Amino acid sequence: MKIGYFTERPYQSPEVNGVFLGDLDISNEIYDPHLSADLLNRYIDEKVYAEEVGFDMLMLNEHHSTPFQMGGVQNVEASILARVTTKAKIVLLGNVLPIWDDPLWLAETLAMIDVISRGRLVSGWVRGTGRESVAHNAQSPYNWARFQEAHDFVVKAWSQPGPFRWEGEHYQYRYVNPGLRPFQQPHPPIWIPGVLSRNTVEWCARNRLPYVMLATRLEPTKQSFDYYGQVAAEHGYEAGSQHRGYLMKVHVDETEELAYEVGRKFLEGPPNIFLEGSRGKANPILQNLPGMTSRTDLLPTQEVIDVLFSRGRISEDRDFEGATDRQGVVLREKAQATAEQRAAREEVYRGQLDAGMIITGTPTTVIPKIRHVLETLRPGQIFFWDGDGAMSHEDSMRSLKLMGEEVLPAVRDMGRELGLDDAFEVDPATNVRIASPGTEPPDAASSVAGGELPVAD
């Protein structure tokens, strides 16, 4: 099993910390370049330290036109990490394929990252939300078709020597012959993250790509992985832990009391529509644009009210109403919150802890909670989401240190005990065990369920 570290890289500023904010409701005039520089360098430093304490993977993602995520160009961050780190996989979950009008440029960019890192890139794709479609003038009705065609094109550009032509429905190239091919051949691993879309899970299973569920509740997540397994069986292979990934919010600290107080900061930073319990509110019009996530073909996570709220599928205002105008002027400061509103926020936080959606504590109390997640979902790759919201650099570094000293070794032992193979140990495309350096390759037939290699789709 492989263990990764993740944070959204929020823009932590008094203008946005802890307020109720609608999607695309705030102007970028709030951004202070000096604060932005401090924060971006801080988040890179924390990633470097995460590798030093023993994390196997450093996860990046991107969102656009929002203060809860500063990494709008994750490939730049990945390029930096490719040079300043030496061991950890650089996992991008992921590039928003449908907004790329030139996927050849994307293929070249990612190949360069893979080469600089000497083969440590894991390249993930996402379809994005209505925010990305609007902010980058992408036509949402073609979102799914552009996603699939861009994927096919990038894989071919990586793996097939050029030059060749590409005449697709959405992309046309007279000459495809990138000057740099990936370090990993035929191409870097491709993983797909998600929350809600059933057809994305079905597509991943058909293509034998690992699917990473993003901080979703355990039972709906297990049901979603079961659906992946059903589709895999229909296509002649058995899905295993190498096909499953999971992101969970975990903060470790020196005492239970300190961990509890710092854990609350997950919900006190810039409002994040993807962070359950945060006060970010999606615009239903943006989130339900034609061609985006189907309104009917949804995963069991649809039943979780906070997911529906974050995706603009219900309009409940909960503990705030109308917190900002269209120019991002804060109309109700968090300092003016009533005692009733503060109690409601505390109730939300307690609910997150009780549901296991935020895991906090000392190493002694956190480790059994992580074990419960592993036993329930059986993922081969997991990511700890920490250092987010309103957490300080000091909060992050204390947690990372304790994770490296006590949590990571214990979780790795659990992974071995539970037989949780990751996608670097067993090839998701073939179910064949990957030989470790210096060892003989295993017999392929004995490494595949049923004793036969699956037939490629």
C-alpha positions in Angstrom: 0.0 0.0 0.0 1.2 3.5 -0.8 0.4 6.6 1.4 0.2 10.1 0.1 -0.1 13.6 1.4 -2.5 16.3 0.2 -3.7 19.8 0.9 -5.8 22.1 -1.2 -3.4 25.0 -0.7 -6.0 27.5 0.4 -5.6 31.3 0.2 -5.8 32.0 4.0 -6.9 35.6 4.4 -9.3 37.4 6.8 -11.4 38.3 3.8 -12.4 34.7 3.1 -11.5 32.6 6.1 -14.7 31.2 7.7 -17.2 33.2 5.7 -20.1 31.8 3.7 -19.2 32.2 0.0 -21.0 31.2 -3.2 -19.2 29.8 -6.2 -17.5 32.5 -8.4 -18.9 35.2 -6.1 -15.6 36.9 -5.2 -13.3 39.2 -7.1 -9.5 38.4 -7.4 -8.9 42.0 -6.1 -8.7 40.4 -2.6 -5.4 38.7 -3.5 -2.2 40.0 -1.9 0.8 39.0 -3.9 3.0 38.9 -0.8 0.7 36.7 1.1 0.2 34.5 -2.0 4.0 34.1 -2.3 4.3 33.2 1.4 1.6 30.6 1.2 2.7 29.0 -2.1 6.2 28.6 -0.8 4.9 27.3 2.5 2.9 24.6 0.7 5.9 23.5 -1.4 8.0 23.3 1.8 5.4 21.1 3.5 5.4 18.8 0.5 9.2 18.5 0.7 9.0 17.7 4.4 6.2 15.2 3.8 8.7 13.3 1.6 11.4 13.6 4.2 9.2 12.0 6.9 8.3 9.1 4.7 5.2 9.7 2.5 5.3 7.7 -0.7 3.2 10.2 -2.7 2.6 13.9 -3.0 -0.8 14.7 -4.4 -1.7 17.9 -6.2 -5.0 19.0 -7.7 -6.4 22.2 -9.3 -9.5 24.3 -9.2 -10.0 27.6 -10.9 -11.2 31.1 -9.9 -11.6 30.3 -6.2 -9.8 31.2 -3.0 -10.0 27.7 -1.5 -7.4 26.5 -3.9 -4.4 28.4 -5.0 -3.0 25.7 -7.3 -4.8 26.7 -10.4 -1.8 25.5 -12.4 -0.8 22.3 -10.7 1.6 21.4 -13.4 3.9 24.3 -12.4 3.9 23.0 -8.8 4.6 19.5 -10.1 7.5 20.8 -12.1 9.0 22.3 -9.0 8.5 19.1 -6.9 10.0 17.0 -9.7 13.3 18.8 -9.2 13.3 19.4 -5.4 12.1 16.0 -4.3 13.8 12.6 -5.1 11.7 9.7 -4.0 8.0 10.4 -3.7 5.5 9.9 -6.5 4.0 13.1 -7.8 0.3 12.4 -8.2 -1.8 14.9 -10.1 -5.5 14.4 -9.5 -5.9 15.9 -11.8 -5.7 18.0 -15.0 -9.1 19.2 -16.2 -9.0 17.6 -19.7 -12.1 19.3 -21.2 -10.8 22.8 -20.8 -7.6 22.0 -22.7 -8.0 23.2 -26.3 -4.4 21.9 -27.1 -3.9 18.5 -25.3 -0.6 18.1 -27.2 0.8 20.9 -25.1 -0.5 19.0 -22.0 1.1 15.8 -23.2 4.4 17.6 -23.6 4.2 19.4 -20.2 3.5 16.2 -18.4 6.2 14.3 -20.2 8.7 16.9 -19.1 7.6 16.6 -15.5 8.0 12.8 -15.8 11.5 13.1 -17.2 12.7 15.7 -14.7 11.4 13.5 -11.9 13.0 10.4 -13.5 9.7 8.6 -13.7 7.8 9.6 -10.6 4.7 11.1 -12.2 1.2 9.7 -11.8 -1.1 11.6 -14.2 -4.8 11.9 -13.3 -7.6 13.5 -15.2 -10.8 15.2 -14.1 -13.8 16.5 -16.0 -14.0 19.6 -13.8 -17.1 21.5 -12.7 -19.2 24.2 -14.1 -16.8 26.7 -12.5 -14.0 25.5 -14.8 -16.2 25.4 -17.9 -17.3 29.0 -17.3 -13.9 30.4 -16.2 -12.2 28.9 -19.3 -15.0 29.3 -21.8 -15.3 25.5 -22.4 -18.5 24.3 -23.9 -20.1 22.1 -21.2 -22.3 20.0 -23.5 -19.1 18.5 -24.9 -17.4 18.0 -21.5 -17.6 14.2 -21.5 -16.7 13.7 -25.1 -13.7 16.1 -24.9 -12.5 14.3 -21.8 -12.5 10.9 -23.5 -10.9 12.1 -26.7 -8.3 14.2 -25.0 -7.4 11.1 -22.8 -7.0 8.9 -25.9 -5.0 11.5 -27.7 -2.5 12.2 -24.8 -2.0 8.4 -24.3 -1.2 8.0 -28.0 1.1 11.0 -28.1 3.0 9.5 -25.2 3.2 5.9 -26.3 3.3 5.9 -30.1 6.3 7.2 -32.0 5.5 10.1 -34.3 4.8 11.8 -36.5 1.2 11.0 -37.0 -2.1 12.8 -37.7 -5.0 13.1 -35.4 -8.5 13.7 -36.9 -10.9 13.5 -34.0 -14.3 15.1 -33.3 -13.0 17.8 -31.1 -9.2 17.8 -31.8 -7.4 17.9 -35.1 -3.6 17.8 -35.6 -1.7 17.6 -38.8 1.5 16.8 -37.1 1.9 15.0 -33.8 5.6 14.4 -32.9 6.4 15.7 -29.4 10.0 16.3 -28.9 10.0 14.7 -25.4 8.4 11.4 -24.5 7.8 10.3 -20.9 10.5 8.7 -18.8 8.0 5.9 -18.0 7.1 3.7 -20.9 4.7 3.4 -22.5 3.4 6.2 -20.4 3.0 7.3 -16.7 0.2 5.7 -14.7 -3.2 7.3 -15.0 -5.6 7.5 -12.1 -9.0 9.1 -12.0 -10.5 10.8 -8.9 -14.1 11.5 -8.3 -17.1 11.9 -6.0 -20.4 11.6 -7.7 -20.4 10.4 -11.3 -21.4 6.8 -11.9 -20.4 6.8 -15.6 -16.9 7.9 -14.7 -16.5 4.9 -12.4 -17.9 2.7 -15.2 -15.4 4.2 -17.7 -12.5 3.7 -15.3 -13.4 0.1 -14.7 -13.7 -0.6 -18.5 -10.3 1.0 -19.0 -8.8 -0.7 -15.8 -7.8 2.7 -14.3 -7.6 3.1 -10.5 -10.4 5.2 -9.2 -9.8 7.5 -6.2 -12.7 8.5 -4.1 -12.3 12.0 -2.5 -13.2 12.2 1.2 -16.6 10.6 0.7 -18.5 8.8 3.5 -17.5 5.2 4.0 -20.6 3.2 3.2 -21.4 5.1 -0.1 -17.8 4.8 -1.0 -17.8 1.1 -0.4 -20.9 0.8 -2.6 -19.2 2.8 -5.3 -16.1 0.5 -5.2 -18.5 -2.4 -5.4 -20.0 -1.0 -8.6 -16.4 -0.7 -10.0 -16.0 -4.4 -9.2 -19.2 -5.3 -10.9 -18.2 -3.5 -14.1 -14.8 -5.2 -13.9 -16.3 -8.6 -13.7 -18.5 -7.8 -16.7 -15.2 -7.1 -18.6 -13.5 -10.3 -17.6 -11.3 -9.4 -14.6 -11.4 -9.1 -10.9 -10.9 -5.6 -9.4 -8.5 -5.5 -6.5 -7.0 -3.0 -4.0 -4.7 -1.8 -6.8 -7.8 -0.3 -8.5 -9.1 1.6 -5.4 -7.8 4.8 -3.8 -9.2 7.0 -1.0 -8.5 10.5 0.3 -9.3 11.1 4.0 -9.0 14.1 6.2 -6.5 13.3 9.0 -4.7 15.6 11.5 -2.4 14.2 14.2 -1.2 16.3 17.1 0.6 16.1 20.5 -2.6 15.9 22.6 -6.2 15.0 22.0 -7.3 18.5 23.0 -4.9 20.2 20.6 -5.8 17.8 17.8 -9.5 18.6 18.4 -9.0 22.4 18.2 -6.7 22.2 15.2 -9.0 19.8 13.4 -11.8 22.4 13.6 -9.7 24.6 11.4 -10.5 22.3 8.4 -13.9 24.1 8.4 -12.6 27.6 9.2 -10.6 28.5 6.2 -11.8 29.7 2.8 -15.2 28.1 2.0 -14.6 25.0 0.0 -17.5 23.3 -1.8 -15.5 20.0 -1.9 -14.7 20.0 1.9 -17.8 18.5 3.6 -18.9 20.8 6.4 -17.3 23.9 5.0 -19.4 26.9 4.3 -18.8 26.9 0.5 -21.9 26.9 -1.6 -21.9 25.9 -5.2 -24.0 27.8 -7.7 -26.7 25.3 -8.9 -26.6 26.8 -12.4 -22.9 26.3 -12.7 -22.9 22.8 -11.3 -25.7 21.6 -13.4 -24.7 22.9 -16.8 -25.7 20.7 -19.7 -23.2 17.9 -20.3 -21.7 17.9 -16.8 -22.5 15.2 -14.2 -25.7 13.4 -15.1 -28.6 14.2 -12.9 -29.7 10.5 -12.8 -26.6 8.4 -13.3 -25.0 9.1 -9.8 -23.1 7.1 -7.3 -24.5 6.3 -3.8 -22.7 9.4 -2.5 -25.6 11.4 -3.9 -27.5 10.6 -0.8 -25.2 12.6 1.5 -26.7 16.0 2.0 -23.4 17.8 2.2 -22.3 16.4 -1.2 -25.6 17.5 -2.7 -25.2 20.9 -1.1 -21.6 21.3 -2.3 -22.6 20.3 -5.9 -25.5 22.8 -6.0 -28.2 20.1 -6.0 -30.0 21.6 -3.0 -30.2 25.2 -2.0 -30.3 25.0 1.8 -28.5 28.0 3.3 -27.8 26.4 6.6 -26.2 28.8 9.2 -25.6 31.7 6.9 -27.7 33.5 4.2 -26.4 35.9 1.6 -22.9 36.3 3.0 -21.4 38.0 -0.1 -22.5 40.1 -3.0 -21.4 39.4 -6.6 -18.3 41.6 -6.0 -17.2 39.5 -3.0 -17.9 42.2 -0.4 -18.4 40.4 2.9 -21.8 41.4 4.2 -21.8 39.5 7.4 -18.5 39.0 9.2 -17.9 35.8 11.0 -17.1 37.8 14.1 -20.8 38.8 14.2 -22.0 35.2 14.3 -24.6 34.6 17.0 -24.2 32.1 19.7 -26.7 29.9 17.9 -24.7 30.1 14.7 -21.5 29.2 16.5 -23.2 26.3 18.2 -24.4 25.1 14.7 -20.9 25.2 13.4 -19.7 23.2 16.4 -22.4 20.7 15.7 -21.2 20.4 12.1 -17.7 19.7 13.2 -18.8 17.2 15.8 -20.8 15.5 13.1 -17.8 15.3 10.9 -15.8 13.7 13.7 -18.5 11.2 14.6 -18.9 10.2 11.0 -15.2 9.7 10.6 -15.0 12.4 7.9 -12.4 14.2 9.9 -10.0 12.0 11.9 -8.1 13.8 14.7 -6.1 12.7 17.7 -2.7 11.6 18.9 -1.1 8.8 16.9 -2.4 6.3 19.5 -6.1 7.2 18.8 -5.7 8.0 15.1 -4.2 4.7 14.0 -7.3 2.5 14.9 -9.6 4.9 13.1 -7.4 4.6 9.9 -7.5 0.9 10.3 -11.3 1.0 10.2 -11.2 2.9 6.9 -8.7 0.3 5.5 -10.8 -2.7 6.6 -14.0 -1.2 5.2 -12.8 0.1 1.8 -9.6 -2.0 1.2 -7.8 0.7 -0.9 -4.3 0.1 -2.3 -3.5 3.8 -2.2 -4.5 6.3 0.4 -4.0 10.0 0.9 -4.0 12.0 4.1 -5.6 15.4 3.7 -4.1 17.8 6.2 -2.8 21.3 6.7 -5.9 22.8 5.1 -8.6 25.3 6.0 -7.2 27.8 8.5 -4.4 25.5 9.7 -1.0 27.2 10.2 2.4 26.0 9.0 3.2 25.0 12.5 0.0 22.9 12.7 1.0 21.1 9.5 4.6 20.5 10.5 3.7 19.0 13.9 1.2 16.7 12.3 3.6 15.6 9.5 6.4 14.9 12.1 4.1 12.7 14.2 2.8 10.9 11.1 6.3 10.1 10.0 7.4 8.9 13.4 4.4 6.8 14.3 1.4 6.8 11.9 3.0 5.9 8.6 4.9 2.8 9.9 1.8 1.5 11.6 -0.4 2.0 8.6 2.1 0.3 6.3 2.1 -2.7 8.6 -1.7 -2.7 8.4 -1.5 -2.6 4.6 0.7 -5.7 4.6 -1.4 -7.5 7.1 -4.6 -6.8 5.1 -3.0 -7.7 1.8 -3.6 -4.2 0.3 -1.6 -4.2 -2.9 -1.1 -0.9 -4.5 -0.9 0.0 -8.2 2.9 -0.1 -8.1 2.9 -3.6 -6.9 0.1 -5.1 -9.1 -0.5 -3.7 -12.5 -4.1 -2.5 -12.7 -4.2 -3.1 -16.5 -3.3 -6.8 -16.2 -3.5 -7.8 -12.5 0.1 -9.1 -12.9 2.3 -8.5 -10.0 5.1 -6.1 -10.8 8.6 -7.4 -10.1 10.6 -5.4 -7.6 14.0 -4.2 -8.7 16.5 -7.1 -8.7 13.9 -9.8 -8.6 12.7 -12.2 -11.3 9.3 -11.3 -12.9 6.5 -13.6 -11.5 4.7 -16.0 -13.7 2.0 -13.9 -15.3 -0.8 -16.5 -15.3 -0.4 -17.2 -11.6 -0.7 -13.5 -10.8 -4.1 -13.1 -12.4 -7.4 -14.1 -10.9 -8.6 -17.2 -12.6 -5.1 -18.0 -14.0 -5.6 -16.3 -17.3 -4.6 -12.9 -18.5 -7.6 -10.6 -19.1 -8.4 -9.7 -22.7 -7.8 -6.0 -23.4 -11.0 -4.1 -24.2 
